[in-house]
C-alpha cells in the first residue's frame, strides 16, 4: 500500500498536474477574496474568511475531480489495473493508497491559504478582530469536504476508463450531494420531513462545521460518506474478478 501511495505522490509531483491544479485553486480563491469587488474582503468591510469557505467548495467541485479522474480510469485504459489487482496488495489497500495520495494533494492546496488568515488577522480593526474558532471549524469542515469529494472522485474514476467521463461524473455527484438535498428539502411538499432530507446532504453539515462547533454527529456524517464511497469503489473493483 505504501509503495502505491508513494508512486501516486511522485507521479503527481513529477507531472504538471499537481502544480497546475494547486495554482488554479490558489489563483481562483485569491481573486475571489482580494480582487473581485463582489466577494473581496477589502470591499466587504468585515474581517472574516467567508469568501473562502462559502465559494471554496464550488472550486473543489472542479479541482478534486481533476486530481482523481485518472486514478483508476488511466489504469483501466492502459491495462495495468489487472496487474495491480493480481499483485499481493488487496483491492482495499489499493483504493486507500490512491485515495490518500489524492487527499494529501488536496490538503497541500489548502495550506497556502493560511496566509490569508494572517493577512486578515492583521488587517482587522483592532488587529486580531477575527473569529478564529469559526475559521478553525471552517478549515476542518473544508478538509473533511475535500475528503468526501476525493472519495467521490475515486468512485467515479473506477466506473469508467475515460478520464473526461470520470471528471464530469465526479463533478455532477459532488454537486448533487453538496447542494441537491438542500434544494429538494426547500420544495414545499415535505412538511416536517424537509429537515431530515436536508440533513442527508453535505451542505447542512458543512455549514454547521463553519460555525466553529465541532459536533461529533457532523464528523460521523463525513466519515460515513467517505466510507460508503470507498466501499462502493471496492465493490466495483471486486466485481471485475467475476
N, C-alpha and C positions, 0 to 999 in steps of 0.2 A: 504493500500500500504506500509506504513512504517513498519507494522508488518511483511509482507512478506520479505521486504528488510532486516530487522534485522535477520530474520530467515535464509536467504541465507548467510548473512555475518557470522553469528555464525556457520552455517553449514560448511562453508569453514574453519574458524579458528579452529573449533573443530575436523577437519579431517587433514590428512596429505597432502591433495590435494594442499591447498594453499601454504604450506611450500615447498613442492616438486617442484611445478611449479615455484615459485619465485626463489628457489635455482638453478634450472636448467637454468632459464633465466640469472641470475646474473653470474653463472659459465660460461655459453656459451659466454656471452658478455665479461666477464673478460679475458677468454682465447684468444678470438679474438683480444682484444685490447692490451693485455700486454704480451702474451706468444707466440702465433703462429707467426713466422717471416714474413709470407706473409702479415699479417694485423696488426702487432704490432706497436703501436705508437712509441716505443723506437727505432725500426729499420727503421721506415718510415722517421723520421727526421723532421717532422712537428708537431707543437703543435696545433692539432685540434682533433675533435671527429668524424671525418668522418667514422671511422670504425663502431662506434655505430649506427650512423644514416643511413648508407648505408646497413649494414647487420642486424640491429635490426628488420626491417620489415619482413625479412625472418624467423627470430627467432619467431616473433609474429605470423606468419602463423601457427605455431605448438603450441605455448604457449597458445594463446587465444582459439582456438578450444578445447584444453584440459580442459580449465576452463568452457566453455559454453556447452560442449557436453551433460551434464547431466541435464541441466536446465529444459527442457520440456520432453526429452526422458525418464528420470527416472520417472517423474510424470506420463507419459503415461503407462509405464511398470508396475508401482506399483498400478495404478488405482486411484491415488489421484488427477489427473488433473480434472476429472469430479467434484470432490468435491470442488476444488478451483473455477471452473467455475460457480458453483451454489451458491457460497458464495457471500456476499454483495459486494465484490471487483469486479470491471469490468475487462474485458479482457485487456484493455489498461493499467490499473493500475497494473495488474499482470505482464504484459510484461515489463513495465517500472521498476518495483521493481526488477525483475530478471536481467534486462539489467544493471541497475545502480549498483547492487551488484557485478556483474562480472566486470564492468568498473572500480569500485573502487579498486578491486584487481589488475587489470592491472596497474593502476596508482601507487599503492603501490609497485609493482615490479620495477617501473621506478625510484622511489625516491632515492634508494641507489646509482644509477648511477651518481648522482650529485657529489659524492665523486671523480669520475673520472675527472670531470671538474676542481675541485680544485687541483687535483694532476697534471693535465696537465698545469693548470694556473701557478703553482709554478715551474714546470719543464721547462717552456718556457725560451728562451734566447732572450731578457731580460724577467724577471718574469712578467707574465701578457700578454705575447705575444700570445693572442688567440682571435679569432673573437667572442666576447661574444654575439653580436647581432645575428650572424649566429647560434650560439649554442642555444640561446633562441628561435629563429624561428624554429629550427630543433626539439627542445623539444615540442613546441606547435604542430608542424606537426606530431610528433610521437604519441603524446597523442590523436590527432584527428584521426590518422590512427588506433590507438588502439580502439577508439570508433566505427569506421567503421567495423573493424574486429569482434568486440564484437557483433554488430548488425547482422552481417552475421552468426556468431556462434549461436545466439539466434534463427534466422530463420531456420537454418539447424537442430537445436535440435527440433524445432516444427514440422518438416516434418517426423520424424521417432521416433520409440520407442527404437531403437537400438543405444546405445551411440557410438559405433565404427563407424557405418554408418554416424552418425551425425558429428563425428570428421573428417572423410575422406571427406565428402561433404563440410564441412566448409573450410578445407584446400584447396580443389580444387577451391571453389568460391573465396576465398581470393587471391589465386594465379592468377586466371583469371582476376579479377577486378584490381589487382595491376599491373601486367605486360602485361596482354593479349592485351589490346587496343594499347599499345605502340608497341608491336610486330606486330600486324596487320597493324598499321599505317606505319611501316617500309617497308612493302611489296610495291614494286614499281609499283603499279597499280592504286593508288588512286589520283594521281596528287595533285591538290590543296585541296582535301578533307582529306588528311592524317593528317593535323594539327587538324582538327575538331575531327577525330577519336581518336587521341592521347589525346585530352582534355577530352574525356569521361572516361579515365582511372584514377586510383588513383595516379599512379607514376608521372604523369605530375604535378599535384597539390602538391604532397608531395615534389617533387624536388624544386618547386617554393618556398614553405614554408621554405625549408632548406637553402635558400639563405638569410634568415633573413628579407624578405619582407612579412609582414602580409597583404596580399591583401584580401579584402572583398569577391572577387569572389571565392577564394580558400576556405574561411571559409564557404561560402554559399554552395559550392560543397560538402564538407564533411558533413555538417549538413543535406543537402538534401539526400545524400546517406543513412545516418543513419535513417532518417525519412522514406524513402522508404522501407528499410529492416524491420523496426519495423511495418510499415503499412501492409506489406505482412504477417508478423507474426500474426498480429491481424486478418487479413482476414482468415488465416489458422485456427486459434483457433475458430473464429466465425462460420466457416463452419461446425464445429463439432456439432453444435446445430441443423443443418438441416437434 
